[in-house]
Amino acid sequence: MTQPEGIKFRLPRSRSESEAASRVRRVLETGCRAVGEAFDQPDDDWDPMWLLVGRDWGLFVAGDLHKHAMAEMVGAMTRKLGAIAVGHLHSSWMVDAEHVGRDRLREINTYMERGGSLEELPERREVLLLNVHTASRSQTYTADITRADDAPPALEKFRLWDIPGGTVSGAMVDPLREGLVKLG
């Protein structure tokens, strides 16, 4: 495994968390579309990436450590650098709760608790997840990935994911949010 690498750059000064979060979303969404346009193989994929934003700077971070180790490391970077927003982009499998029904969702949850993988479920779909966090809120956007045997993957439009309960937490989120500086 290699240590994460980063590319730091200057940005116009952010006046609020909302402005910084919007900037993170726009930069990651534009970047992932540019990456996707360069794909030429059916199994090409988007590498996980993080973007930290301070008042007047941005820092792209990528690495091949386990995703939870990367989240911890990027979280420490948010604290050290005084970031006000952080975004994370990665491809993933998901199952829409509203499309499978309550009973099937319970079965899927039990299966996952026993170490199962969404990749093995017929109800799954592949998405690109774009998470944006500030000290005050988190937002998750998804874009479906369409694959074909004879063409590179296609990325649909990003949509805000209305997460039941409205809160996001976990090993990929908590370390990132804990270090963010609150503005306003």
Secondary structure, 3 states (H helix, E strand, C coil): CCCCEEEEEECCCCCCHHHHHHHHHHHHHHHHHHHHHCCCCCCCCCCCEEEEECCCEEEEEECCCCHHHHHHHHHHHHHHHCCCEEEEEEEEEECCHHHHCHHHHHHHHHHHHCCCCHHHCCCCEEEEEEEEEECCCEEEEEEEEEEECCEEEEECCCEECCCCCCCCCCCCCHHHHHCCCCCC
